[in-house]
Amino acid sequence: MSKIKSVQVQCMFCKGWFRSPFGFGDTQSFESSTLTGNKAQCPNCGNITDSNKENMKVIHENGEIIGELIN
């Protein structure tokens, strides 16, 4: 079970990344969580954006990154 260093959200408006307001200790916690309908304010542009698994990336302590970039 990989430890998570950080979870980041990609803003749906400016496409910038910021730290997720939701914390997860390990991959199993992240994968088993239901993240739908969550919102967060982007510190880059100030807009309220979705904060769901579809626009998140997980950075593990070992450097592995899981998540897709939004075009």
Residue frames as qw, qx, qy, qz and C-alpha x, y, z in Angstrom:
[[0.000, 0.891, 0.454, 0.000, 0.00, 0.00, 0.00],
 [0.464, 0.335, 0.004, 0.820, 1.65, 3.24, -1.18],
 [0.209, -0.647, -0.387, 0.623, 1.68, 6.29, 1.04],
 [0.310, 0.799, 0.358, 0.370, 0.34, 9.46, -0.56],
 [0.413, -0.093, -0.122, 0.898, 2.47, 12.58, -0.49],
 [0.208, 0.351, 0.162, -0.898, -0.25, 14.86, -1.86],
 [0.347, 0.543, 0.748, 0.159, -3.49, 14.94, -3.82],
 [0.040, -0.318, 0.130, 0.938, -3.91, 17.80, -6.27],
 [0.434, 0.660, 0.581, -0.195, -6.94, 19.15, -8.12],
 [0.280, 0.076, 0.433, 0.853, -6.87, 20.65, -11.61],
 [0.247, 0.486, 0.290, -0.786, -9.12, 23.71, -11.92],
 [0.502, 0.499, 0.689, 0.156, -11.78, 23.33, -14.60],
 [0.214, 0.953, 0.165, -0.137, -11.41, 27.04, -15.49],
 [0.065, 0.904, -0.402, -0.131, -7.71, 28.01, -15.49],
 [0.916, 0.243, -0.315, 0.058, -6.31, 24.42, -15.66],
 [0.081, 0.642, -0.612, 0.455, -3.92, 25.23, -12.81],
 [0.705, -0.188, -0.673, 0.119, -3.18, 22.64, -10.12],
 [0.238, -0.600, 0.387, -0.659, -3.67, 23.13, -6.38],
 [0.076, 0.108, -0.927, 0.351, -3.59, 20.98, -3.25],
 [0.464, -0.422, -0.676, -0.388, -6.85, 19.14, -2.59],
 [0.380, -0.504, 0.313, -0.710, -8.82, 20.17, 0.50],
 [0.942, -0.202, 0.004, -0.269, -9.41, 16.44, 1.09],
 [0.079, -0.653, 0.750, -0.066, -6.64, 14.36, 2.66],
 [0.974, 0.048, -0.154, -0.161, -5.85, 10.69, 2.09],
 [0.524, -0.670, 0.523, 0.050, -3.18, 8.66, 3.85],
 [0.386, -0.239, 0.832, 0.318, -2.73, 5.89, 1.34],
 [0.220, 0.104, -0.676, -0.695, -3.81, 4.63, -2.07],
 [0.162, -0.344, -0.925, -0.019, -6.45, 2.29, -0.64],
 [0.009, 0.570, 0.494, -0.656, -8.17, 5.19, 1.17],
 [0.180, 0.417, -0.269, -0.849, -8.22, 7.27, -2.02],
 [0.221, 0.027, -0.836, -0.501, -9.43, 4.43, -4.25],
 [0.161, -0.406, -0.893, 0.107, -12.22, 3.38, -1.88],
 [0.053, 0.455, 0.344, -0.820, -13.54, 6.93, -1.36],
 [0.303, 0.670, 0.626, 0.260, -16.50, 8.31, -3.28],
 [0.190, -0.438, 0.002, 0.879, -15.64, 11.77, -4.55],
 [0.141, 0.485, 0.636, 0.584, -18.55, 13.20, -6.48],
 [0.163, -0.854, -0.407, -0.281, -20.20, 16.58, -6.25],
 [0.566, -0.575, -0.145, 0.573, -17.31, 18.13, -4.30],
 [0.313, 0.878, 0.088, 0.351, -16.28, 21.71, -4.92],
 [0.620, -0.460, -0.077, 0.631, -13.22, 23.75, -3.98],
 [0.185, 0.971, 0.008, -0.151, -12.08, 27.30, -4.63],
 [0.799, 0.337, -0.004, 0.499, -9.08, 27.53, -6.92],
 [0.431, -0.730, -0.038, 0.529, -6.37, 29.66, -5.31],
 [0.450, -0.017, 0.444, 0.775, -5.03, 30.52, -8.79],
 [0.016, -0.324, -0.470, -0.821, -8.13, 32.09, -10.38],
 [0.240, -0.008, 0.447, -0.862, -10.65, 32.23, -7.51],
 [0.648, -0.033, -0.403, -0.646, -13.36, 30.21, -9.28],
 [0.680, -0.181, 0.612, -0.361, -15.25, 27.40, -7.57],
 [0.484, 0.391, -0.697, -0.357, -14.34, 24.19, -9.41],
 [0.949, -0.140, -0.195, -0.202, -15.19, 20.51, -9.20],
 [0.110, -0.621, 0.745, -0.217, -12.94, 18.55, -6.88],
 [0.937, 0.014, 0.200, -0.285, -13.57, 14.96, -7.90],
 [0.741, -0.245, 0.550, 0.298, -11.43, 12.01, -8.94],
 [0.670, 0.615, 0.343, 0.235, -11.84, 12.98, -12.60],
 [0.314, 0.852, -0.118, 0.403, -9.71, 16.10, -12.13],
 [0.568, -0.753, 0.328, -0.048, -7.33, 14.92, -9.41],
 [0.711, 0.423, -0.530, 0.184, -3.86, 13.48, -9.43],
 [0.807, -0.587, 0.069, 0.003, -2.22, 11.52, -6.63],
 [0.394, 0.695, -0.540, 0.265, 1.48, 11.95, -5.93],
 [0.915, -0.340, -0.208, 0.064, 2.97, 9.08, -3.93],
 [0.472, -0.808, 0.313, 0.161, 5.97, 9.31, -1.62],
 [0.728, -0.126, 0.531, 0.415, 7.91, 7.12, -4.08],
 [0.035, -0.413, 0.378, 0.828, 7.36, 9.71, -6.86],
 [0.134, 0.317, 0.868, 0.358, 4.67, 7.78, -8.74],
 [0.286, 0.225, 0.093, -0.927, 1.89, 10.03, -10.09],
 [0.155, 0.375, 0.902, 0.148, -1.60, 8.69, -10.83],
 [0.217, 0.732, 0.389, -0.515, -4.10, 10.87, -12.67],
 [0.508, 0.472, 0.500, 0.518, -4.83, 12.36, -16.03],
 [0.101, -0.275, 0.024, 0.956, -4.30, 15.90, -17.22],
 [0.379, 0.709, 0.555, -0.215, -7.41, 17.66, -18.44],
 [0.413, 0.189, 0.412, 0.790, -7.08, 19.27, -21.87]]
